[in-house]
């Protein structure tokens, strides 16, 4: 019917990566999306955001907090760079932190659960 199955449920966030989770037989079981969270591209509330959707387009509320996992360190601005769903269905997101005049600090966030 041409209508999207998946859509952003947080209008002020910026989804930048999508990956698929599969079961042992290789069938797709979920859609994982990552991107810039916190409601702003770059600012004191910016974060790394990951969401998990069922194949019917609904959020998997068993993932994280109501379908979302957000990573934000106490200080600095988080900037999303890349996301990945590994062959064992583990999820990774990478980015860096901008914290005042100090150099950039990179990080990798892993969701093993």
C-alpha positions in Angstrom: 0.0 0.0 0.0 3.0 2.3 0.0 2.7 3.3 3.6 5.8 3.1 5.8 6.0 0.4 8.4 8.7 2.2 10.5 8.8 5.8 11.4 10.5 8.1 13.9 8.7 8.1 17.2 10.9 10.9 18.5 10.5 13.8 16.0 13.4 15.8 17.4 16.0 13.1 17.1 18.1 12.2 14.1 18.1 8.6 13.0 21.3 7.9 11.0 21.8 4.1 10.9 19.5 1.0 10.6 20.4 -2.6 11.1 18.6 -6.0 11.2 18.5 -8.6 13.9 18.0 -12.2 12.8 17.1 -15.5 14.5 19.3 -18.6 14.2 17.6 -19.6 10.9 18.4 -16.2 9.4 14.9 -14.7 9.5 14.7 -11.0 10.3 13.2 -10.5 13.8 13.8 -6.8 14.5 14.9 -3.4 13.1 17.5 -1.5 15.1 18.0 2.2 14.5 20.7 4.5 16.0 21.4 8.2 15.8 21.7 11.5 17.5 19.4 11.9 20.5 18.6 14.4 23.1 16.4 16.5 20.9 19.2 18.5 19.3 22.1 17.9 16.9 24.7 19.3 19.1 24.2 20.8 22.6 24.2 20.0 26.3 21.4 17.4 25.9 22.8 15.6 22.8 23.2 11.9 23.2 23.6 8.6 21.3 20.1 7.0 20.8 19.2 3.4 19.9 15.7 2.0 19.3 14.4 -1.5 18.6 11.3 -2.1 16.4 9.3 -5.2 15.9 8.6 -6.1 12.3 5.1 -4.7 12.5 6.6 -1.3 13.1 5.8 -1.1 16.9 8.6 -0.4 19.4 9.9 -3.4 21.3 9.3 -2.0 24.7 11.3 -4.8 26.3 14.4 -3.2 24.8 15.9 -0.6 27.1 13.4 1.9 28.5 10.2 1.6 26.5 12.1 0.6 23.3 15.0 3.1 23.6 18.5 3.2 25.0 20.1 6.6 25.4 23.8 7.2 26.2 24.8 10.5 27.6 27.8 11.2 29.7 27.5 13.8 32.5 29.7 16.4 30.8 30.1 17.4 27.2 28.1 16.9 23.9 27.7 13.4 22.5 28.0 13.0 18.7 26.8 9.8 17.0 29.1 8.5 14.2 28.2 4.9 13.4 26.0 1.9 14.5 26.3 -1.8 13.9 24.3 -5.0 14.5 26.7 -7.8 14.8 26.1 -11.3 13.5 25.3 -12.5 17.1 22.6 -9.7 17.3 24.7 -7.6 19.7 24.3 -3.9 19.1 27.1 -1.3 19.0 27.1 2.5 18.6 30.1 4.7 18.3 30.7 8.4 18.6 32.7 11.0 20.4 32.3 13.6 23.1 33.0 17.3 22.8 33.8 18.8 26.2 34.9 22.4 26.2 38.5 23.3 25.1 39.7 19.7 25.8 40.4 17.3 22.9 37.6 15.1 21.6 37.1 11.8 23.4 35.8 8.8 21.4 33.7 6.0 22.8 32.0 2.8 21.8 28.7 1.8 23.4 27.7 -1.9 23.4 24.3 -3.3 24.2 24.9 -7.0 24.9 21.6 -7.8 26.6 
